[in-house]
Amino acid sequence: MAMPRELLSEQQRLAGASIWGPKYLGFGSFDEYCTPRVIEPLKKFSASTCSSRVDAGTTSVHAELEECVTRFVGKPAAVVFGMGYATNSAILPVLIGKGGLIISDSLNHSSIVNGARGSGATIRVFQQNSIYSMEGEICQLPEIVAICKKYEAYVYLDEAHSIGAIGKTGKGICELLGVDTTDVDVMMGTFTKSFGSCGGYIAGSKELIQYLKHQCPGHLYATSIPTPSAQQIISAIKVILGEDGSNRGTQKLARIRENSNFFRAELQKMGFEVLGDNDSPVMPIMLYNPAKIPSFSRECLRQNVAVVVVGFPATPLLLARARICISASHSREDLIRALKVISKVGDLSRIKYFPAEPKKIEQTKNYIKLD
């Protein structure tokens, strides 16, 4: 959750701390449409249901949220959970048991890996993330769907980092790559990245969702999403779809694409090795040497830019990186400021592994300006 400016310390204000919403669309701070609507269920239902969905944890807002997710992702039905990580780890053992076969990508999130292990099924490499959280790469979904059709396999798609952030109207990887959602058997996603809330969802056929509601421990025993958090998701989806009566959703989607592609291109021009694809808001800067993890992070922080650095065991020992996640709430000034600091620290840390592009000379009528 972004911190209101009035709660920042004097030191932070003097340092020029930026007030950015969390990942992707900037819904984590005050929003003119979402915030007033979140307050209403807070007063009516309190901050938590203090119960699982099957006891006293399902309200009219939870039912509306599941209908909203169903419509947004383009599947017949959906069920929501209070924790994104548990959505994967609790669902997979229910879907596939001992004697089954799970094909799992080696770069999949640990929630998928632990869920697969807990199922007791035989695991081979390849089940699919939409955007890999530590690589920023967009999956080759059309080719995966074609292979699964050929061998009569089910497709389970994790859209934690793509739903709400990519695609023409923010509907994720299927929209971006032109894949019919009927060709994806199970669609999973989280609400923490693009919607400024918590929890996750599973979307699929009505039969699948009904089965999960009767069998999944995450639905039967875990506390449901807080009702105000559920309302936040509903409101954010309405903004994305333009159902709030404005075009702010379209503007946010355009801005995150523009910001992501600008930032990635500038990092590459500077000589950094940046993983991932265009349009992906996730862009890892490769550090490689574990000793460069603290040096890069601390020097950036010393210059008032906080970066997320990742090393072993989250990545292989010699594949340390700094993971940048771009938001629609970043201004061009924010991005340029961060780029200047990262470039300077990159020189100090010697992590620019490629030659920088030569600076262009812009000729005008009155002067010559260096970029």
N, C-alpha and C positions, 0 to 999 in steps of 0.2 A: 504494500500500500504506500503510495507517495505521501510524503509528510507535508502538511500545510506549512506555508512559509512562516506563519506566526509561531510555529513550534520549533523552528530551526534555532540553533544556538547563534549568539552574536558572532562567534568565530566562523560558523558555517556561512552566515550571510556575508561577512566580510570577505570570505574566500570565494564568493560568487557561486555558491552551490546552486545547481539547477533543480527545479521542481519537475521531475519527469514521472509520469505514470509508469507502471511496470510494463512488462513485455507487450510489444506489438501494437495495440491500438490505443493505449493510454487511458483505459477505462478505470484504472485503479485510483485516480485522484477524483476530486469533485467533478461531476458531470451534470450539466444543466438539465438533462432529461432523466438520467438514471438515479441520481442521488435522492431527489425528492420521493421517488417511487420506492426506494429501498427503505426509507424511514417509515412508511405506512405499515408494512408487515412487521417491522421491528416493534411497533407499538401494539399491533394486534396479536402477534404470535410469540413475542419475545425473541431473545437472541439465539435460542436453541430449542429444538423440540425435545432434547434430552431423551430421545427414544429412537428405536429402529423404525424403518419404514413400515413394517408389518404390525407394529403395536400402535403407538400414538405419533409416529414420526412422519405421517403423510398428511399434508394439508392441501387445500385447494391450489396453493401456489406451486407445490411439487407436481401436481397433476397438470397444471398449465405449462410448467417447464418442460415436462416430457412431451407434451403436444407440440411445443415450440421447437424443441430439438428435432423431433420427427419431421416437421415441416422444413426446417433449415437444412438438414443433411440429406433429405430426400429418401428416407426409408419408411416402411410401414409403421414401425413402432420403436420406442426407446425406453430405457430405464436409466435413472441417474443415481450416482453414488456420492457419498460425502468426501471421498478422497480419490484423487487422480491415480496415485500409485496403486492403491488397492483395487482400482477398477480392472487393471490388467492382472495383478497377482491373485485376485480372488475369482476372476471369471474363468481363466484358462483351465484350472483344475476341474471346474464344473463342466466345461465344454468337451474336454478330452481327458480320458482316464487311462488307467494302466492298459497297455496293449495298443494304445494309439500311437500315432506318429506326428510329431510337430517339426516342421521345417523352419528353423529360426536363423535369421541373419546374425552374424557374429557381432555386428555393431548395434544390435537392438538394446533398448533401455533395460536396466536391471529389473524393472517391474515385469517386463515380458519374460526375461530369463528366469526369474524366481517363480513366476506363475507356471512356466513350462516345466521347471524342475518339480514343482509341487504337484503337478498332474500325474506324475508317474509314467508319462508317455516316453517313448523313445524320441530323442531330440536329434535332428539333423539341421544343417545350416540351410534354413531360410523362411522366416516369417517377416512381415514387412512393416517398417516405419515409413511414414510419408515424407517427413523431413527429419534426417538424422540429427539428434540434439547436439552431438559433439562434432559433427562433420559439416552440417549445413547443406548436405546434398539432397536433392529431390529424387525420390525413388522412380524407377522405371515401371510405373504401374501398368501401362497397357501391355507391356511384354510379360509381366508377371501374371496378369489376368489370362493372357493367351495360354501360357504354360499350364496354369491351374485348370483351365477348361480342358486342355488336351489330356491331362492325367486325372481328371475328376477330383481335384483337390479343392478345399475351401480356402477362401481368401479372408484373412483377418488383418485389418488395416488400422494402425495406430496413427491418429491425426493430432496428437498432442501439440505439435509445433506448426501445424498447417491450417487447422480449422479456424476460421475467422480472420486469418492473416493473408492467405493467398487465394487466387481465383478471382474472376472478374467481380463477383459479388461476395467474396469472402467465404465461399462454401467449400474451400479446401482443395485437395489434390485432384479429386475426381473432376471438379469443374475446370481446374487449370489445365489438365491433360486430356480432357474430353472423354473421360471414362464414365460409362453409365453406372450409376450406383447399384443397379440390380446385379451387376457383375461382381460386386463386393459383398460377401456373405455377412461379415461382421465388421461394423465400423465403430471404432473406439476413439474417444477424444477427451481432452480435459478442458476445464473452464478457467484455469489459472493463467494461461498465456495471453489469450486475446480478449477475454471477457471481464477481467479484473475481479474474479471471484475464486471459488474453490470447488473441488469435486471433479467428477468425470461422468461419462455416459457410455452406454453401449446401444447401438442402433442396429436393427435387423428386421427379420420377419416377425409377424405377430406371434407365431408359434415359438420362435426362439426367445423373445422377450418374456412371454408368459412362463416358459420353462425356467428362465433365469430368476424370475421373481419368486418362484417356488423352491428353487434349489440353491441359489447363490448365498453363501454366508455374509457377503458384503451387503446384501439386501435384507437378509433375515435378522442379522444381529448387530450390524454397525449403525452408529448414529447417523441420521439422515443429514443432508445439507441444511445448514441453518436457513430458515425461511427468508430472511433479508438477503442472504447470499444467492438464493434461488431467484429472487426478484431481480437482483442485479444482472444475472445472466439473461433473463427474459428481456429486460430493458435494453441491454447491450445488443442483443440480437435484433431487436426492433430498430435500433439506431442503424446498425449495419445494413439492414434491409430497406431503410428509408421509411419505416412505418411510424417513425416519430414525427413525420411531417416535414423533415428537413433533408438536405443532401449531405449531412455531416458524415454519414457512413461511407458514402462514395468518396468523399474527400479524404477520410482517414485511410481507406484502402489505396487510393492513389498516392498518398503521402508516404505510406510505409514502403511501397514499391520504389518510389523515387529515392527515398532516404537510403534504403538497403542497397540499391544498385550504385548510387553515388558513393557511399561509404566504401563498398567493396572495391569499386574501380580506383578510388583514391589510394587505398591501402596497397593495391597491386602496383600502381604507378610508383609508389615509394620504395618498392622492392621487397615487401613482405610476402611470405608464402601464405596465401589465404585459401582455405578450403571452401567448398560449397559451390552452389549454382546461383545464377542471377535470379532475382525475385525472392530468394530465400533471405529472411531476416536474421538468420543465424550465420555468423561468419567467424570461424576459428582462425586466429593468427598463430602459426606454428612457432613454438619456442624450442622444442626438442630437448635441450639440455635441462635436466631437473634443477640445476643450480640457478637457472635464469628465471624460474618461477617466482621466488621471492624478490629478486632484484627488479624484475619488470613491474611487478605489482606495487612494490613499495615506492618506487621512483615515480610511477604514475600517480599514486595517492599523494605523494609529496607535492605534486603539481595540481592537486585538486581534481583528479580524474580517477574514479574508482573503476577497476576492471576485474572481471572474474577470471581467475587462472585455474587451470585444471591439470592435475598430474596423476601419477599412479596412486591407488589402483583404479581410478575412474578411467584412465587411459593407460596404454602400455608405457613402461618405464621411460622409454626414450622418445615418446610422442607427446610431450607436454605442450600445452597450448593456452592461449588466452581466448576465451569465448565472448565475442561481442554479440549482443542481441539488440537490434535496432527497433525503435518505436516510432509510431506515427506522431507522437508528441514531441519528438526531437525537432528543434528548429534547425535551419541550415547553419546558423551561428553556433549552436551547440555542437553540431557535427564537425565543423571546421576547427573549433577550439579543441575538441577531443583528438582530431587528426594531428594537429600541431604537436600536442603533448605526446601522443603515441609515436609519432615520427622521431621526435627528439629522444625519447626513451629507447626507441628501437635502435638508434645510432649508438647510444651509450651501452646498451645490452648486446649489441652486435647480433641482432636477430633479423636483419634485412639480408636475406639469402640470395636475392636477385638484384641485378643492377637497376637502379631507379631510371625511370623514363627521363630523357632530357627535358628541361623546362622549355615551354614554348614561348616564342616572342610574339607579342600582340602589337601589330603596327596600327597606329591611329593617325589622325591628321596632325596632331600636335606633339605626340610623344611616343616613345617605345616603352611598353610595360612588360616586365617579366612576371609570369604567373607566380 
